[in-house]
């Protein structure tokens, strides 16, 4: 006797009204009827319904679905191959969309939207957002702050790891230079000061020499910055201050 319309609706996850509509437009006409005129669906009808729902899920309008299913040259294998190709294309598009959403999530706020585990992996015990609110309060209305926000919003975890690796390498070389007794006005020290300026300019915002001079003053007048640099090597904060000023003077002349 086949399956009733209610049974098929339950199998397929569609409404009885939908099945009635498909029957009315000739898209899915049940293979049988009871003596009372009730619809009865065969296994072949269920196969056709499955094909209909596949194409509907892929966005095909009903009239196009009818043309595809009633193509006399298309066998069941051809439908499956077409659907596989369409689904593969859909998956690829969704994967690209998912990647874009992931990137947007990383780009939110300052682009350092990392999990605690990722923060530790990238920055160790240093919190990159420790002074974020203070920075916003002090410089939030400046173009430099806005530019740093725009650039940082594009960085992924791998970008932050690369940036941090450059910072670590610079710190090691500067500490070795101070330990070796180099003077701030020595060419090697000024070159490292210039590298410091360019690093900020590359990844955050442009740093003219006068702005770099302001950085230098902050590194010795703000105890937090002084402690940060002196922890790399004793006296490094004052040394860097003098090297930045010497480098600025060198380029000014």
N, C-alpha and C positions, 0 to 999 in steps of 0.2 A: 504493500500500500504506500510505501515511501514515507517521507517525513512531513509533518504538519508545518505550517508557517511559523507557529510559535516555537517549535523545536529548532527550526533552521535559524530563526532569529537568535535563539540562545546559543547555538553552535558558533555563529559568525560574529556575535557581538553587535548586531544591528537591530533596529526596531522593526516591528511588524509593519509599520507604516512605510518604511523604506522598501521592504520586499513587495508590498502592494504597488508602490510607485514603479519599481523596476518591472513588474508584470504589466502595468498599464502602458508603459512606453515601449514594451517589447524587448527590453534589455535582458530580462530573466523571466521567461514564461515557464511556470511549473510544468513538469512532464506529465502530470496527471491531475485528476480531480476525483473527489469522492462522489457518491450518488447524490449527496446533498449540495454538490458544487464547491466544496472546500478544496483549497489548493493542496497538492501533495508533490513534494520535491524528491527527485531521484538523485542517485549518487552523481550522475552526470551534471545535474543542476547545481549540486554543491561544488563540483569542480569549476563550473562557469562562474559561480558566485565568488569563489576564491580569486579567480582571475580578475573579476570586476573590482574586488576590494583592493587587490594589488595595484591596479592602475589608478584607482581613486586615491589611494595613499600617495601615489607619485604625482598627483595633481591633475590628472587627465579629466576633462569634462565628460559627462555621460555620453554625449553624442560621439566623441572620439573613441571612447571605450567600445561602443557598439560597433564602430567601423573596424577596430582592431580585432575584436573577437569574431566578427563575421567575415573576416578576410578568408576567402576560399583557399588561398595559397599558403596560409599560416597553419602549421601543425602545432600540437601542444609543446613540442620541443622549441619551436621558434618563439613562442610566447615566453617560455622560461629564459631563453637566451636574451631576448629583448629586456625582460624584467631584470635579469641579473646585471646587464649593462647599465640600465637606468638606476638601479639601486646602488651600484658601485659609484656612479657619478654623484648620486645624492650623498653617499657616505663621505666622499672626498670633499664635497662642498660643506657638509656639516663639520668635518674635521678642520677645515680652514676657518669656519666660523668659530669653532671652539678655541682654536689657537688665537684668534683675534680677541675673544673674550678673556682668555687667560692673560694676554698681553695688557688688556685694559685693566684687569685686576691688579697686575704688577705695577701699572702706571699710576694707579690711584695715589692720591696725596703726593708724597715726594718720590714715588717710585721705589721705596724701600719697604714695600708691603710684603715682607718675607715672614715665614713662620719662625718661631723661636729657634728651631733647629737650624734653619737656613741662616738666620742672623748670626748664630754662633759659628757656623761653618764659614761665613764670609768675613765677619768682623771680629771674631774671637770674643773677648770680654768687653769690647768697646761698643757702646750703644750709639748707632749712627743718628738716632733721633733724640739723644739726650738733651740737646739744647735747641730742639726744633722750635718750641714755642717762644723761647727767648729770641731766636733769630728772626722769627716772624714779627715779633713785637718791635725789634730794633730796625729791621731792614725790609719789612714786608711791603712797604710802599715804594721800594726802589726797583729800577729796571734790572739791576743785577740779581736781586732776589727772584724776580719773576722769570728771568732767563734761566737761573739755576733750577727753578721748578720745572720749566719746560723741558730742559735737557734731561734732568733726572727722571722725569716721567716716562722717558723712552727706554730706560735701562732695565735689562733683565738681571736675574741672579748671576748669570755668567758674566755680564758686563761689570757688575759690582765686584765680583771676584777678581777680574782683571785689573780694575781700578785699585783695589786694595793691595794687590800684589805689587803694583807700581809704587804705591806709597811705602810698603814694607821695604822694597828694594832701595828707594831713595833714603829712607831712614837709616838703613844699615850702612850705606855709603857715607852719609853725613856723619854718623857716629864714628866711623873709622877715620874720617878726615879730622874731626875734633881730637880724637884720641892720639892721632899722629902729630898733633901740635900745630896744625895749619892755622894761619891767621885769617880773620874774616875777610880781609882785603886781598888775600891770595886769590889768584885766578881760579883755582879749583873750587874754593868756597863760593866765589861769586857765580861760577858756572852752576853749582848746585842750587844756589838761590834763584838763578834764572830758570832752572828746571822746575823748581817749586812753583814759580809764577806761571809758567806755561802749563803745568799740570792742572792748576785751578782753571786757567783759561780754556783748556781743552775740554774739560768735563763739566764745568759749572757755569762760569761767566767770564767775560773778558776782564783782565786785570792790568790796567795801566800801571806804570811805575809808581805814580803817586799813591794809587790805591794799595800797591804792595808795601809802600812805606807805612801806610796805616796798619796793615797787617802786622808788620814788624813791631810797631809800638804796642799793639794788642798782645803780642806774644810775650812781652815782658811786663806789661802793666796788669794784665788779667791773670790772677794766680792760677786759674784752671788751665789756661794755655801754657803758662810757664811750667807748671807741674807736668803737663803732658810731654813737652819737649825735653825737659830735664830728666824725665824718666827714661828717655831714649839714651841719653848720656848726660852726666852732670855738666851744667853750664851751656848746654846746647841752645837753650832759648835765647840767651844773650848773644851767643855766637851767631845764631841765625839772624837775629835782629840786626847786628852790625853788618853781616854779609849782604842782607837785603838792601840796606842803605848804600853800601859800597857798590853793589851791582846797579842800583838805580842811578847813582852818581856817574858810574862808568858809561851807562847808555845815554845819560843826559849830556855828557860831554862829547 
